[in-house]
Amino acid sequence: MLFTTPNLLTLSRIAAVPVIIVLLLYPGPSPSAIAAAVFLVASLTDFLDGYIARNYDSGTMLGKFLDPIADKLVVMSALIMLAGIPRTPRVPAWIVAVLMAREVLITGLRAIAAVEGEIIGADELGKYKMALQCIALEGLLIHYTYWHVDFFAAGMLVLWLSLILSLWSGVEYFVKARGIFAGEQRMPRPKRAVAQ
């Protein structure tokens, strides 16, 4: 079955992306708070779909394909909007560019590894990086100060930590995959026919 509970949760995470984007188009504390709430629910579905798939044997190939895509879509779309909207202060665009470049490079690396018959799974640093990004985005989406807490400043602090972990885990991925590139051999050139 394609429409298992984990897959539906993953699809709901993808459906949250346009909702977050539209909410961030409107200034003010209320749309920001709602966007943060939608993002929080989407983040919780990431935990739930994995838990259900593992414990109730309901994982599918579609789920394995969609789950990491849904994670990246939710996180990256929120970061892009936070860097692009006119609200100040905002997330520096260069941080978003670095994080996106890291994700593209690691996705490409995994694709090359898969072609070579090797699977590069998510490491512990990558999981911590994702957790920190979600925590950071909660603060950045809330943006405003409540209960004497500057949520934007707190979110930026955690985002900096996630940036360091992103680069660190990215290097580790390439270290893991160095055997693929080291063992790569050039394909032999076809021999030319010799005239008789």
N, C-alpha and C positions, 0 to 999 in steps of 0.2 A: 504494500500500500504506500502510495506517495504522500497522501495527506494524513500522516501520522501526527500525533500531538506535538512532538519536537519540531517537525517541519512547519506546522501551523504557527508555532511560537516564533520560529525563525522568520517566516513570512510576515508576521506581525511586526517584527523588528524592522524589516525593510519598509513596511507601510508607514512606520513612524517617521521615516526620513522626510517626506514632503510636509508632514505636519510640523516638525521642528523648523524646517526652512521657512514655512509661511508665518509661523509665530514670531520668528526672529526678524521678520520684515516690519513688525510693528514695535515702536518704541514704548518704553514704560515698564514698570515693575510687574504688572499682571501678566502680559504675554511672556515675559522672561521667566516668571515663576512657573507658568503652565508648560513652557518648553522644557524647563528643568525637570518637571514632574514626568513628562512624556519620555524624556531621555532616561530617567531613573527606571521607569517601568520597562523600557526597551533593554536596559542593562540587566535587569533582573531576569528577563526572558532568556538572556544568554546563558545564565547559570541554570535556569530551569530546564531548557531543552537538552542541555548536555547531561544533566542529572537523570532526566526521564529516559533518554536514549540509552544511557549506560545501565541503569538499574532495572529497566523494563524491557530490554532487548528490542527497542523500537527504532534503532538507528537505521538509516537508509543511505544509499550512495548520494541521493539528491541532498540529504541533510548534510553530509560531509562536504559537499560542494558549496551549498548555500550558506552554511554557518559562518565560515571566515569572511565570505563576501558581505554578509549582513553586518558583521562586526565593523568591518572597514567602512562600509557605507554610512553607518550611523555616526561613527567617530569623526570621519573625515568631512562629512557634510556639515556637521556642527562646527568643526574647527574652521572650515572655509567661510561659513557664515559669520562666525565670531571675528574673523580677520577682515571681512569685507563690509560689514554693516557700518553705518556712520556713527553709531553709538561709541562714546569714548569713556574710559580707555578701552582699547581693543587688543586682541591677540596679535602680536607681531606676525606679519605675513611670512617672514623668512622661517619662523619656527614651523609654521604649517607646511611650507615647501620642503623643509628638511624631513619632517615626519612622513610626508607623502612620498618623497623620493626613497626613503628607507623601505616603506611598504612595497613600492613597485619593484625595487631591487630584490627584496626577499621573495616576493611572489615569482619573479623571473627565475631566481635561483632554484626555488622549489620545483618549478616546471622543468628546468634542465635536469635536475636530479631525478625527477620522475621518469623522464625519457631514458635516463641511464639505468633505470630499475631500482633507484634508491629513494626512500621516503625520508624527508627531513621534517620531523615533527616539531611542534612548538616546544621551546625549552622553558625552564622556570623563569628566566629573566624576561622572556617574551610575555609570559602570563602576568608577571608583576607589572610590566610596562603597560599592559592593557588595563589592569586594575587601577593603576595610577592615573592613566588618561581618563578613565570614567569618573574617578573622584575629582580630578581637575576640572573636567567639563561641567560637573554639577555646580561647582563654585562659579565658573565662568558664565554659565547660563543664567544663574540667579543674578549675578553681576552686582546687585545693589548691597548696601549695608543694612543688616538686620541684627538686632540684639548686640550692637557695638562690634559686629564682625564684618570686616570688609571681604565679602565673598569673592570679588574679582581678584584682589591681592592674594588671598589664600589659594584660589584656583591657579593663578600664575605660578606660585611657588611650587605647587604639586606638578604643574605642567613642565617646569624646568627639570624636576626630578625624573619625570617620565621621558623627557628628551634625552637625558643622560643614559637612562636604561635602554632606550630605543637604539641609540648608537652603539652601546656596549653589546647588546644582544645581536645587533646586526653584524658586528665584527665576528661574534661567536658563530653565527650561521655560516659565514664565509670560511671560517676556520674549519668547521665541520665538513664543508663541501670541497675543501682543497684537494682531497683525493680524487674527486671527479675530474678536476681540471688537470691535476698532475698525471693522471693515468690516461688522459686523452691522447690518442694517436691519430696522426694524419691518415686519411684513407689513401690506400695505394693508387697511384695513377694507372689508368688502363694502358696496357702495352700496345704500341703501334704495330700494325700489321707490316711484316717485312715482305717487300715485293720479291717474287721468285723470278 
